[in-house]
Amino acid sequence: MTRISSYGSYLSTLGGLTGGQRQIDDLSAQLNTLKKSVDVSAYGTQTQRLLDLRADYAKRQAYTNTIDQSMTRVKSYNTIMERMVKMSSELSNVSRLPQGPGAVRVSSVINSNADSMKVTVDQINSSFKAEATYSVSAVPSSTGPAGSFDVTVTDGLGGKSTNTINMKQVPPQVDADRFIINGGPGEGAVIKLNIEKLAGGGTSSFDVTWPDLASTKALIKGMTTELQSMLNEKVGDRYIFAGSRLSTKPVGDIISAKQVMTTTLSGARGDAGEVFEMTLNGKRFTYTSTGKEKSLDEVLTNSTGTGLVDQMKAYQPPFNVTLSVSNGIVTATANDVTDKFTMSSAVYDNGTHKNTVEPAPGALDPGQAPYTIQKATETQNQIDHVKLHGNEADVGDVFNIAVGARTIVQNENAPPQVIIAGPTQYSYAISPADTDILNGNTPVPAGFTQPTSMTNWVAQKLTAQINGDQASTVTASIDPADDTNIILTAKANNSQFQTTASINNAGNSARLVTNEIPPLANQDVFADLAAPPKLPFYDTEFAKQTDNSAAYDQARMTADEGLSVTYGVSSNDPAIQKLVTSLRRLTQAVAQPGRYSEIMSEGRDLAIAAQNELKGVSARVVNAATTMENAQTRHASAMAKATSEMAQIEGVDENEVAVKLQAALGRQQTSYAVTGRTASLSLVNFLS
């Protein structure tokens, strides 16, 4: 019986150890969590209140998290909107963007063949519209009277003007040296030239710039790039200005202008074997002149479809450009604002024909030219030969002969009288009409014979000029044995004359000049503001679809029960559209300095309107931020109150729990000691 009692005591001790350990575990959990229990049911009548507090806390925590996430985007909106307001202010500020383009600068004229054509620019009576390299080219006129030249001024931007000028006309032509550019961004420019010499074909060039516009261009371009970047701002994984199209980049090119390039053809037809080249997107096209073209424009397009533009239009697959030809100017326009292309041009001359004055058979002094064949005496006339060499000649080449006479008149019973005349200049410049006569395309005028070569034709023309001069002291004829040799015979026996001859191989100098037109320089009509669901032109989806209401959605969030806050801004907001349009107008203004003040004023007015509206949008973002901050403050206060009340229900006194835990550990230690002394007791021992 005693053994049973002892074993029962042993089992009781083991139970005490288990209960003590359980108490220690509970007290340890309370000390770690500072809560009476993690089991809600342990709180009795306060259980429901505790659950309500926990639910309210979790709900407010969710609101707070949502506000935190939204506030990151709101701060970005706020920063960007403030910058947009400042940007529009700068664009409307005269100190940042001057009202005028400043003074124009015209470079010195480069005359490539001053012996034939030499010009300067009368800047006082000229007015320019665009920055450009202006080219002046002269060719003998096919339609004007003898001695006339067709002078063409081009700006390389699609503008051109041609006047027919005859420097020998009496009375002088009025405003023949005044050229008004037609076409391109430089249209309306007036170029007044001082023509110092015009005796043959030639080319001249000069540059026109507005140096003061450089800083204005840089400012506008910089702001354009900055605005485009801001509208494509990305926070996390979403574009914040894209409306509800969170993963769609909202803005493409806010200038959104199709690329435009022009190629201007200048010169005269007539020379065979010249190669004209245009390269579009790396594909090379060529046209070789035959010398029989009715117009130089046939190089670009003709009835046989062999012109450069004809070839480019027929190319497969088609190029991403639209080509048009007008007045000798090719305009290439990209089919879409996103399309880019390259275009270049060149002319390979077949070589200038070096026509010269050659020695004539029978010359008394072959070392001099022209060549005297027979000296003047009292019984014979002086005879000179002017031998032209070269079976071909370029359009624009000038052949010159000057004759000066010294005639001695014997007077009876008086000293001889010396009469000096001249020198008289006779010149002939080859024109395209001459090539038509040579090629048999045009009938030979009366009094002339079908030429065997261009130099023969020039010899006939110069002979006619000399014989048509009633004051001339010589008679001219064509050598029957050599139809390129002009025979000059003095009309009087005692007439001594001196002949000089020269050939200015000016050449045709046909050219193709290709330039890119500055963005928006040719655009006068701008799209109206787009209204929902219409997309503005700069939206990245505009090319695919013109309507999308999602692009106008404004980001919103729920900050509290019954409190929805709209804080987003769309890239298509009317205020932003006006700012974009303002930048486009200002971009056009610097591309057209001649209209700068007019267009700048329009752009500045748009910037002012945009500024006022952007301030409203910015204020809305600030108000949304304030509302969200206030809601977050309320949530923080409520959460703090709930935390306090939950602590009162669940909380324990940390010091009190620590004391209890220390006591429990002491009791448990004592129990372990007792158990150790009775460790030998076991059911096996007892039964044995």
C-alpha positions as CSV (number, residue, x, y, z in Angstrom):
1,M,0.0,0.0,0.0
2,T,2.9,2.3,0.8
3,R,4.4,1.7,-2.6
4,I,1.1,2.7,-4.3
5,S,0.9,5.8,-2.2
6,S,4.5,6.8,-3.1
7,Y,3.9,6.2,-6.7
8,G,0.7,8.3,-6.6
9,S,2.8,11.1,-5.1
10,Y,5.2,10.7,-7.9
11,L,2.5,11.1,-10.5
12,S,1.2,14.1,-8.7
13,T,4.6,15.7,-8.9
14,L,4.8,15.1,-12.6
15,G,1.5,16.8,-13.1
16,G,2.7,19.7,-11.1
17,L,5.7,20.0,-13.4
18,T,3.5,20.0,-16.5
19,G,1.2,22.7,-15.1
20,G,4.1,24.8,-14.0
21,Q,5.6,24.6,-17.5
22,R,2.3,25.6,-19.0
23,Q,2.2,28.7,-16.8
24,I,5.7,29.5,-17.7
25,D,4.9,29.2,-21.4
26,D,1.8,31.5,-21.0
27,L,3.8,34.1,-19.1
28,S,6.6,34.0,-21.7
29,A,4.1,34.5,-24.5
30,Q,2.6,37.5,-22.7
31,L,6.0,39.0,-22.1
32,N,6.9,38.6,-25.8
33,T,3.6,39.8,-27.3
34,L,2.6,42.1,-24.5
35,K,-0.9,40.6,-24.9
36,K,-2.9,38.6,-22.5
37,S,-3.7,36.0,-25.1
38,V,-3.6,35.5,-28.9
39,D,-6.8,33.7,-28.6
40,V,-9.6,36.2,-29.0
41,S,-12.1,34.0,-27.1
42,A,-10.0,34.6,-24.0
43,Y,-11.3,38.1,-23.7
44,G,-14.9,37.3,-22.8
45,T,-17.3,40.1,-23.1
46,Q,-14.7,42.4,-24.8
47,T,-14.1,39.9,-27.6
48,Q,-16.5,41.7,-30.1
49,R,-15.1,45.1,-29.3
50,L,-11.6,43.8,-29.9
51,L,-12.6,42.4,-33.3
52,D,-14.2,45.7,-34.3
53,L,-11.1,47.6,-33.4
54,R,-8.9,45.2,-35.3
55,A,-11.2,45.5,-38.4
56,D,-11.2,49.3,-38.3
57,Y,-7.5,49.4,-37.9
58,A,-6.9,47.1,-40.9
59,K,-9.3,49.1,-43.1
60,R,-7.5,52.4,-42.2
61,Q,-4.2,50.7,-42.7
62,A,-5.3,49.8,-46.2
63,Y,-6.4,53.4,-46.9
64,T,-3.1,54.6,-45.6
65,N,-1.1,52.3,-47.9
66,T,-3.2,53.3,-50.9
67,I,-2.6,57.0,-50.1
68,D,1.1,56.4,-49.7
69,Q,1.3,54.8,-53.1
70,S,-0.8,57.5,-54.7
71,M,1.1,60.3,-53.0
72,T,4.3,59.2,-54.9
73,R,2.5,59.9,-58.2
74,V,0.9,63.0,-56.9
75,K,4.3,64.5,-56.0
76,S,5.4,63.7,-59.5
77,Y,2.3,65.4,-60.9
78,N,2.8,68.4,-58.7
79,T,6.5,68.8,-59.6
80,I,5.8,68.5,-63.4
81,M,2.8,70.8,-63.3
82,E,4.7,73.5,-61.5
83,R,7.4,73.2,-64.2
84,M,4.8,73.4,-67.0
85,V,3.4,76.6,-65.4
86,K,6.9,78.1,-65.2
87,M,7.7,76.9,-68.8
88,S,4.6,78.7,-70.2
89,S,5.6,81.8,-68.2
90,E,9.0,81.7,-69.8
91,L,7.5,81.3,-73.3
92,S,5.4,84.4,-72.8
93,N,8.3,86.4,-71.3
94,V,9.8,88.9,-73.8
95,S,13.1,88.8,-71.9
96,R,13.4,85.0,-72.7
97,L,11.9,85.1,-76.2
98,P,12.5,88.4,-77.9
99,Q,9.7,89.9,-80.0
100,G,11.9,90.3,-83.0
101,P,14.5,88.0,-84.8
102,G,17.3,90.5,-84.5
103,A,19.5,91.8,-87.4
104,V,19.9,89.7,-90.5
105,R,23.4,88.9,-91.7
106,V,24.2,88.5,-95.4
107,S,27.6,87.0,-96.2
108,S,29.8,88.2,-99.0
109,V,28.8,86.9,-102.4
110,I,31.0,84.2,-103.9
111,N,31.1,84.7,-107.7
112,S,32.4,81.5,-109.2
113,N,33.0,83.0,-112.6
114,A,33.4,86.7,-112.1
115,D,34.6,87.2,-115.8
116,S,31.1,86.3,-116.9
117,M,28.8,87.3,-114.0
118,K,29.6,89.4,-110.9
119,V,26.9,90.4,-108.5
120,T,26.6,91.9,-105.0
121,V,23.5,92.1,-102.7
122,D,21.8,95.4,-102.1
123,Q,20.9,94.7,-98.5
124,I,19.1,98.0,-98.0
125,N,16.5,97.2,-100.6
126,S,16.3,93.5,-99.9
127,S,14.2,91.7,-97.4
128,F,14.6,88.0,-96.4
129,K,12.2,85.5,-95.0
130,A,14.3,82.5,-94.1
131,E,17.8,81.4,-93.3
132,A,19.2,79.9,-96.5
133,T,22.0,79.7,-98.9
134,Y,20.9,81.7,-101.9
135,S,22.2,80.7,-105.4
136,V,22.2,83.0,-108.4
137,S,22.7,81.4,-111.8
138,A,22.7,83.0,-115.3
139,V,22.2,81.3,-118.7
140,P,21.7,83.0,-122.1
141,S,18.0,83.4,-122.6
142,S,16.2,81.3,-125.1
143,T,13.2,83.7,-125.3
144,G,14.7,87.1,-124.7
145,P,16.3,89.4,-127.2
146,A,20.0,88.9,-128.2
147,G,22.3,89.6,-125.3
148,S,19.6,88.7,-122.7
149,F,20.2,86.3,-119.8
150,D,17.8,84.3,-117.7
151,V,19.0,85.0,-114.1
152,T,17.5,82.7,-111.5
153,V,17.7,83.1,-107.7
154,T,16.9,80.0,-105.5
155,D,17.0,79.6,-101.8
156,G,17.4,75.8,-101.7
157,L,14.2,75.5,-99.6
158,G,11.7,75.3,-102.4
159,G,11.8,79.0,-103.4
160,K,12.7,80.3,-106.8
161,S,12.6,83.5,-109.0
162,T,13.7,84.1,-112.6
163,N,14.1,87.4,-114.5
164,T,15.3,88.0,-118.0
165,I,18.0,90.7,-118.0
166,N,19.7,92.5,-120.9
167,M,22.5,94.8,-119.6
168,K,22.7,96.6,-123.0
169,Q,19.1,97.5,-123.1
170,V,18.4,101.3,-123.5
171,P,16.7,102.6,-121.5
172,P,17.7,100.2,-118.7
173,Q,15.1,97.6,-117.5
174,V,13.2,98.6,-114.4
175,D,13.4,96.2,-111.4
176,A,15.0,93.5,-113.6
177,D,17.5,93.0,-110.8
178,R,14.8,92.6,-108.2
179,F,13.8,89.0,-107.5
180,I,10.8,87.9,-105.5
181,I,11.0,84.4,-104.2
182,N,8.0,82.1,-104.8
183,G,7.5,78.9,-102.8
184,G,8.8,77.4,-99.6
185,P,9.3,79.0,-96.2
186,G,11.2,81.8,-97.8
187,E,8.3,82.9,-100.0
188,G,7.9,86.6,-100.4
189,A,11.6,87.4,-99.9
190,V,12.9,90.2,-102.1
191,I,16.5,90.0,-103.3
192,K,17.8,93.1,-104.9
193,L,21.1,92.4,-106.8
194,N,23.7,94.8,-108.0
195,I,24.7,93.3,-111.3
196,E,28.2,94.5,-112.0
197,K,28.8,92.2,-114.9
198,L,26.6,89.9,-116.9
199,A,28.3,88.7,-120.1
200,G,27.9,85.0,-119.9
201,G,26.8,82.1,-117.8
202,G,27.9,81.9,-114.2
203,T,26.9,81.1,-110.7
204,S,27.1,83.1,-107.4
205,S,26.0,82.3,-103.9
206,F,25.6,83.9,-100.5
207,D,24.3,83.0,-97.0
208,V,21.5,84.7,-95.0
209,T,21.3,84.1,-91.3
210,W,19.9,85.6,-88.1
211,P,22.6,85.2,-85.5
212,D,20.4,86.5,-82.7
213,L,18.0,83.6,-83.2
214,A,20.5,81.0,-82.2
215,S,19.7,81.2,-78.4
216,T,15.9,81.4,-79.1
217,K,16.1,78.3,-81.2
218,A,18.0,76.4,-78.5
219,L,15.5,77.5,-75.8
220,I,12.5,76.4,-77.8
221,K,14.1,73.1,-78.8
222,G,15.2,72.4,-75.2
223,M,11.7,73.1,-73.8
224,T,10.1,70.9,-76.5
225,T,12.4,68.0,-75.5
226,E,11.8,68.6,-71.8
227,L,8.0,68.8,-72.2
228,Q,7.9,65.6,-74.2
229,S,10.0,63.8,-71.6
230,M,7.8,65.1,-68.7
231,L,4.6,63.9,-70.4
232,N,6.2,60.4,-70.7
233,E,7.1,60.3,-67.0
234,K,6.9,56.9,-65.5
235,V,6.4,56.1,-61.8
236,G,6.8,52.4,-61.0
237,D,5.2,50.4,-63.8
238,R,2.8,53.0,-65.1
239,Y,2.9,56.2,-67.3
240,I,1.2,58.7,-65.1
241,F,0.0,61.0,-68.0
242,A,-1.5,58.1,-70.0
243,G,-5.0,58.2,-68.6
244,S,-6.1,54.7,-67.8
245,R,-3.8,53.2,-70.5
246,L,-1.2,52.6,-67.7
247,S,1.3,50.7,-69.8
248,T,1.0,52.8,-73.0
249,K,3.5,55.6,-73.6
250,P,1.2,58.6,-74.0
251,V,3.2,61.0,-76.1
252,G,5.2,60.7,-79.4
253,D,6.7,63.7,-81.2
254,I,4.9,66.8,-79.9
255,I,6.2,68.8,-82.9
256,S,4.7,66.0,-85.0
257,A,5.7,67.4,-88.4
258,K,6.3,65.3,-91.5
259,Q,9.8,65.4,-92.8
260,V,10.1,67.5,-95.9
261,M,13.1,67.8,-98.2
262,T,13.5,69.7,-101.5
263,T,15.8,69.4,-104.4
264,T,16.2,72.4,-106.7
265,L,17.4,72.0,-110.3
266,S,19.1,75.0,-111.8
267,G,21.0,75.6,-115.0
268,A,20.3,75.3,-118.7
269,R,19.7,72.4,-121.0
270,G,21.9,71.8,-124.0
271,D,25.0,69.9,-122.8
272,A,24.9,66.2,-123.7
273,G,26.5,63.6,-121.4
274,E,25.9,65.2,-118.1
275,V,24.9,62.8,-115.3
276,F,22.2,64.0,-112.8
277,E,21.9,61.9,-109.7
278,M,19.4,61.6,-106.8
279,T,19.7,59.1,-104.0
280,L,16.6,58.3,-101.9
281,N,16.9,56.0,-98.9
282,G,20.2,54.7,-100.2
283,K,18.9,53.9,-103.7
284,R,20.7,55.7,-106.5
285,F,18.9,57.0,-109.6
286,T,20.6,58.7,-112.5
287,Y,19.7,60.5,-115.7
288,T,22.2,61.3,-118.5
289,S,21.3,64.3,-120.6
290,T,21.1,63.9,-124.4
291,G,21.5,67.6,-125.2
292,K,18.2,67.5,-127.0
293,E,15.8,68.0,-124.0
294,K,13.2,70.7,-124.7
295,S,13.5,71.8,-121.1
296,L,16.0,71.1,-118.3
297,D,13.0,69.9,-116.2
298,E,13.0,66.8,-118.3
299,V,15.8,65.6,-116.1
300,L,13.2,65.3,-113.4
301,T,10.2,64.1,-115.2
302,N,9.4,63.5,-118.9
303,S,7.0,61.8,-121.3
304,T,9.2,58.7,-121.6
305,G,9.2,58.2,-117.8
306,T,13.0,58.2,-117.6
307,G,13.3,61.3,-115.4
308,L,14.8,61.0,-111.9
309,V,11.4,61.5,-110.2
310,D,9.7,59.2,-112.7
311,Q,12.2,56.4,-111.7
312,M,11.8,57.0,-108.0
313,K,8.0,56.9,-108.3
314,A,8.1,53.6,-110.2
315,Y,10.5,51.9,-107.8
316,Q,9.2,48.9,-106.0
317,P,8.5,48.5,-103.2
318,P,7.4,52.1,-103.0
319,F,9.3,54.6,-100.9
320,N,7.8,56.0,-97.7
321,V,7.6,59.5,-99.3
322,T,5.4,61.4,-101.6
323,L,7.2,63.1,-104.5
324,S,6.0,66.1,-106.4
325,V,7.7,68.4,-109.0
326,S,6.9,72.0,-109.7
327,N,9.0,74.8,-111.3
328,G,12.1,72.6,-111.3
329,I,11.8,71.8,-107.6
330,V,11.3,68.3,-106.3
331,T,9.5,68.1,-102.9
332,A,9.7,64.9,-101.0
333,T,7.3,64.6,-98.0
334,A,7.2,61.6,-95.6
335,N,4.0,59.7,-95.7
336,D,3.8,59.7,-91.9
337,V,5.2,61.8,-89.1
338,T,7.1,58.8,-87.8
339,D,8.6,58.0,-91.2
340,K,12.2,59.2,-91.8
341,F,14.1,59.2,-95.0
342,T,17.4,60.4,-96.6
343,M,17.8,62.2,-99.9
344,S,20.9,63.6,-101.6
345,S,21.7,64.8,-105.1
346,A,24.7,65.6,-107.4
347,V,25.5,66.6,-111.0
348,Y,28.5,65.1,-112.8
349,D,29.6,67.5,-115.6
350,N,30.8,65.9,-118.8
351,G,33.7,68.3,-118.6
352,T,33.9,71.9,-119.8
353,H,34.7,72.2,-123.5
354,K,37.9,74.2,-123.7
355,N,37.3,76.3,-126.8
356,T,40.3,78.4,-127.8
357,V,41.7,80.7,-130.4
358,E,44.1,78.7,-132.5
359,P,47.0,79.7,-134.9
360,A,45.9,80.5,-138.4
361,P,47.8,79.3,-141.5
362,G,49.9,82.0,-143.0
363,A,50.1,84.2,-139.9
364,L,52.8,86.8,-140.1
365,D,53.5,86.5,-136.3
366,P,52.2,83.2,-135.1
367,G,53.2,84.2,-131.5
368,Q,50.4,86.7,-131.3
369,A,46.7,86.0,-131.5
370,P,44.6,86.8,-133.4
371,Y,46.8,86.6,-136.4
372,T,47.6,89.1,-139.0
373,I,47.8,87.5,-142.4
374,Q,48.3,90.7,-144.5
375,K,49.6,94.0,-143.4
376,A,48.0,97.3,-144.3
377,T,49.7,99.3,-147.0
378,E,48.7,102.1,-149.4
379,T,47.7,99.4,-151.9
380,Q,46.3,96.6,-149.8
381,N,44.0,96.0,-146.9
382,Q,45.0,94.5,-143.6
383,I,43.6,91.0,-143.1
384,D,43.4,89.2,-139.7
385,H,42.2,85.6,-139.0
386,V,40.4,84.6,-135.9
387,K,40.6,80.8,-135.8
388,L,38.1,79.2,-133.3
389,H,38.9,75.8,-132.1
390,G,36.5,73.2,-130.6
391,N,33.7,71.3,-132.3
392,E,31.5,71.7,-129.1
393,A,30.7,74.4,-126.6
394,D,28.8,74.6,-123.4
395,V,25.7,76.6,-122.9
396,G,26.9,79.8,-121.3
397,D,30.3,79.9,-123.0
398,V,31.1,83.4,-124.2
399,F,33.1,84.2,-127.4
400,N,34.6,87.7,-127.6
401,I,36.2,89.7,-130.5
402,A,37.4,93.3,-130.2
403,V,38.5,95.4,-133.1
404,G,40.2,98.7,-132.8
405,A,41.2,100.7,-136.0
406,R,43.9,103.3,-136.8
407,T,43.3,104.8,-140.2
408,I,45.7,107.1,-142.0
409,V,44.2,109.6,-144.4
410,Q,46.6,111.3,-146.8
411,N,45.6,115.0,-147.3
412,E,46.9,117.0,-150.3
413,N,49.3,119.8,-149.2
414,A,48.7,118.8,-145.5
415,P,50.1,116.2,-143.0
416,P,48.5,112.8,-142.9
417,Q,45.4,112.6,-140.6
418,V,45.2,109.7,-138.1
419,I,41.7,108.5,-137.3
420,I,41.4,106.2,-134.3
421,A,38.2,104.0,-133.8
422,G,37.3,101.4,-131.2
423,P,38.1,99.1,-129.8
424,T,34.6,97.7,-130.4
425,Q,33.6,94.6,-128.5
426,Y,31.6,91.8,-130.2
427,S,30.4,88.9,-128.1
428,Y,28.2,85.9,-128.4
429,A,27.1,83.6,-125.6
430,I,25.8,80.2,-126.4
431,S,22.2,79.6,-125.3
432,P,20.0,76.5,-125.3
433,A,18.4,77.8,-128.5
434,D,21.7,77.4,-130.3
435,T,21.8,73.7,-129.4
436,D,18.3,73.4,-130.9
437,I,19.6,74.9,-134.2
438,L,22.7,72.7,-134.1
439,N,20.6,69.6,-133.5
440,G,18.1,70.5,-136.2
441,N,15.2,70.9,-133.7
442,T,14.8,74.5,-134.7
443,P,14.9,76.0,-138.2
444,V,18.0,78.1,-139.1
445,P,17.2,81.8,-139.1
446,A,17.3,83.7,-142.4
447,G,20.7,84.8,-143.4
448,F,22.5,81.9,-141.8
449,T,23.4,78.4,-142.9
450,Q,23.0,75.1,-141.1
451,P,25.9,74.9,-138.7
452,T,28.4,72.1,-138.9
453,S,29.5,72.6,-135.3
454,M,28.8,75.0,-132.5
455,T,32.0,76.9,-133.2
456,N,30.9,77.3,-136.8
457,W,27.6,78.7,-135.6
458,V,29.4,81.1,-133.3
459,A,31.6,82.2,-136.2
460,Q,28.5,82.9,-138.2
461,K,26.9,84.9,-135.4
462,L,30.0,87.0,-134.7
463,T,30.5,87.7,-138.4
464,A,26.9,88.9,-138.6
465,Q,27.4,91.2,-135.6
466,I,30.5,92.8,-137.1
467,N,29.0,93.3,-140.5
468,G,25.9,94.7,-138.9
469,D,27.9,97.4,-137.2
470,Q,27.8,100.4,-139.6
471,A,30.7,102.0,-137.7
472,S,32.9,99.0,-138.1
473,T,36.2,99.5,-140.0
474,V,36.4,95.9,-141.0
475,T,34.4,93.4,-143.0
476,A,34.0,89.8,-141.6
477,S,33.5,86.6,-143.5
478,I,33.8,82.9,-143.0
479,D,36.9,81.1,-144.5
480,P,35.6,78.8,-147.3
481,A,38.3,76.3,-146.5
482,D,37.6,76.4,-142.7
483,D,34.2,77.3,-141.4
484,T,35.5,78.0,-137.9
485,N,37.9,80.6,-139.2
486,I,36.7,84.3,-139.3
487,I,38.4,86.5,-141.8
488,L,38.5,90.2,-140.9
489,T,39.4,92.6,-143.8
490,A,39.9,96.3,-143.4
491,K,37.5,98.4,-145.4
492,A,40.3,101.0,-146.3
493,N,43.8,100.3,-147.6
494,N,45.6,102.5,-145.1
495,S,43.5,101.3,-142.1
496,Q,45.5,99.5,-139.5
497,F,43.5,97.6,-136.9
498,Q,44.2,95.5,-133.9
499,T,42.2,92.4,-133.1
500,T,41.9,90.7,-129.8
501,A,39.9,87.5,-129.1
502,S,39.0,85.5,-126.0
503,I,36.7,82.7,-125.0
504,N,35.2,82.5,-121.5
505,N,34.5,78.8,-121.0
506,A,31.9,79.6,-118.3
507,G,30.0,76.4,-118.9
508,N,26.5,75.4,-118.0
509,S,27.0,74.6,-114.3
510,A,23.8,72.8,-113.9
511,R,23.2,71.9,-110.3
512,L,20.9,69.9,-108.0
513,V,20.7,71.3,-104.4
514,T,19.0,69.3,-101.7
515,N,18.0,70.6,-98.3
516,E,15.7,69.6,-95.5
517,I,13.0,72.1,-94.6
518,P,13.0,73.1,-90.9
519,P,10.1,71.5,-88.9
520,L,6.7,73.3,-89.4
521,A,8.4,75.9,-91.7
522,N,5.8,75.2,-94.4
523,Q,2.8,74.8,-92.2
524,D,0.3,77.6,-91.6
525,V,-2.8,75.6,-90.5
526,F,-2.6,74.0,-87.1
527,A,-5.2,71.5,-85.8
528,D,-7.8,72.6,-83.3
529,L,-7.7,71.3,-79.7
530,A,-9.0,67.7,-79.5
531,A,-11.9,67.0,-77.2
532,P,-12.8,63.6,-75.7
533,P,-12.7,61.0,-77.0
534,K,-10.7,62.5,-79.9
535,L,-6.9,62.1,-79.6
536,P,-4.6,65.0,-80.3
537,F,-2.0,64.6,-83.1
538,Y,0.9,64.0,-80.6
539,D,-0.7,61.0,-78.9
540,T,1.1,57.8,-79.7
541,E,-2.1,56.0,-80.6
542,F,-3.2,58.8,-83.0
543,A,-1.9,57.0,-86.1
544,K,-3.8,53.9,-85.2
545,Q,-7.0,55.3,-83.9
546,T,-8.4,58.8,-83.5
547,D,-10.8,58.1,-80.6
548,N,-10.0,56.7,-77.2
549,S,-11.8,58.0,-74.1
550,A,-9.4,56.1,-71.9
551,A,-6.7,58.6,-72.9
552,Y,-8.6,61.3,-71.0
553,D,-9.2,59.3,-67.8
554,Q,-7.8,60.9,-64.6
555,A,-6.3,58.8,-61.9
556,R,-8.4,58.6,-58.7
557,M,-8.3,56.7,-55.4
558,T,-10.6,56.2,-52.4
559,A,-9.0,57.9,-49.4
560,D,-11.8,57.1,-46.9
561,E,-15.3,55.8,-46.8
562,G,-17.3,58.1,-49.2
563,L,-14.2,60.1,-50.1
564,S,-13.0,59.6,-53.7
565,V,-10.0,61.8,-54.7
566,T,-9.2,62.6,-58.4
567,Y,-5.5,63.5,-58.7
568,G,-4.4,62.4,-62.1
569,V,-3.6,64.6,-65.2
570,S,-3.9,63.4,-68.8
571,S,-1.4,64.4,-71.5
572,N,-4.4,65.4,-73.5
573,D,-5.7,67.9,-71.0
574,P,-6.7,71.1,-72.9
575,A,-4.1,73.2,-70.9
576,I,-1.3,70.8,-72.0
577,Q,-2.6,70.8,-75.6
578,K,-2.3,74.6,-75.6
579,L,1.2,74.5,-74.3
580,V,2.1,72.0,-77.0
581,T,0.5,74.2,-79.7
582,S,2.4,77.2,-78.3
583,L,5.7,75.4,-78.7
584,R,4.8,74.4,-82.3
585,R,4.0,78.0,-83.2
586,L,7.2,79.2,-81.7
587,T,9.1,76.4,-83.6
588,Q,7.5,77.7,-86.8
589,A,8.5,81.3,-85.9
590,V,12.2,80.6,-85.7
591,A,12.0,78.7,-89.0
592,Q,10.5,81.7,-90.7
593,P,12.4,84.8,-89.4
594,G,10.6,86.9,-92.0
595,R,7.3,86.3,-90.1
596,Y,8.9,85.8,-86.7
597,S,7.1,88.7,-84.9
598,E,3.7,87.8,-86.3
599,I,4.0,84.1,-85.4
600,M,5.8,84.7,-82.2
601,S,2.9,86.9,-81.0
602,E,0.5,84.0,-81.7
603,G,2.7,81.5,-79.9
604,R,3.1,83.8,-76.9
605,D,-0.7,84.3,-76.6
606,L,-1.2,80.6,-76.6
607,A,1.5,80.3,-73.9
608,I,-0.3,82.8,-71.7
609,A,-3.6,81.0,-72.2
610,A,-1.9,77.7,-71.3
611,Q,-0.3,79.2,-68.3
612,N,-3.7,80.3,-66.8
613,E,-5.2,76.9,-67.4
614,L,-2.1,75.0,-66.2
615,K,-2.3,76.9,-62.9
616,G,-5.9,75.5,-62.5
617,V,-4.7,72.0,-63.2
618,S,-1.8,72.4,-60.8
619,A,-4.2,73.7,-58.1
620,R,-6.4,70.7,-58.6
621,V,-3.4,68.4,-58.0
622,V,-2.4,70.4,-54.9
623,N,-5.9,70.2,-53.5
624,A,-6.0,66.5,-54.1
625,A,-2.7,66.1,-52.3
626,T,-4.1,68.2,-49.4
627,T,-7.3,66.1,-49.2
628,M,-5.2,62.9,-49.2
629,E,-2.9,64.2,-46.5
630,N,-5.8,65.2,-44.3
631,A,-7.4,61.8,-44.8
632,Q,-4.1,60.2,-43.9
633,T,-3.9,62.3,-40.8
634,R,-7.4,61.2,-39.7
635,H,-6.5,57.6,-40.3
636,A,-3.3,57.9,-38.3
637,S,-5.3,59.5,-35.4
638,A,-8.0,56.8,-35.5
639,M,-5.4,54.1,-35.7
640,A,-3.5,55.5,-32.8
641,K,-6.8,55.6,-30.8
642,A,-7.6,52.0,-31.8
643,T,-4.1,50.9,-30.8
644,S,-4.6,52.4,-27.4
645,E,-7.9,50.8,-26.8
646,M,-6.8,47.4,-28.0
647,A,-3.8,47.7,-25.7
648,Q,-6.2,48.3,-22.8
649,I,-8.1,45.2,-23.6
650,E,-5.2,42.9,-24.6
651,G,-2.3,44.5,-22.9
652,V,-0.4,43.3,-19.9
653,D,1.9,45.0,-17.5
654,E,5.4,44.0,-18.6
655,N,6.9,44.3,-15.1
656,E,4.1,42.4,-13.5
657,V,4.4,39.6,-16.0
658,A,8.1,39.5,-15.5
659,V,7.7,39.1,-11.7
660,K,5.2,36.3,-12.2
661,L,7.4,34.6,-14.7
662,Q,10.3,34.7,-12.3
663,A,8.2,33.2,-9.5
664,A,6.9,30.5,-11.8
665,L,10.4,29.6,-12.9
666,G,11.4,29.4,-9.2
667,R,8.6,27.1,-8.3
668,Q,9.4,25.0,-11.3
669,Q,13.0,24.7,-10.3
670,T,11.9,23.4,-6.9
671,S,9.7,20.9,-8.5
672,Y,12.5,19.7,-10.6
673,A,14.6,19.2,-7.5
674,V,12.0,17.0,-5.8
675,T,11.5,15.0,-8.9
676,G,15.2,14.4,-9.0
677,R,15.2,12.8,-5.6
678,T,12.4,10.4,-6.5
679,A,13.7,9.7,-10.0
680,S,14.3,6.1,-9.0
681,L,10.6,5.5,-8.6
682,S,9.0,4.1,-11.6
683,L,6.2,1.7,-12.4
684,V,8.7,-1.0,-13.3
685,N,10.4,-0.6,-9.9
686,F,7.2,-0.5,-8.1
687,L,5.9,-3.7,-9.7
688,S,9.1,-5.5,-9.1
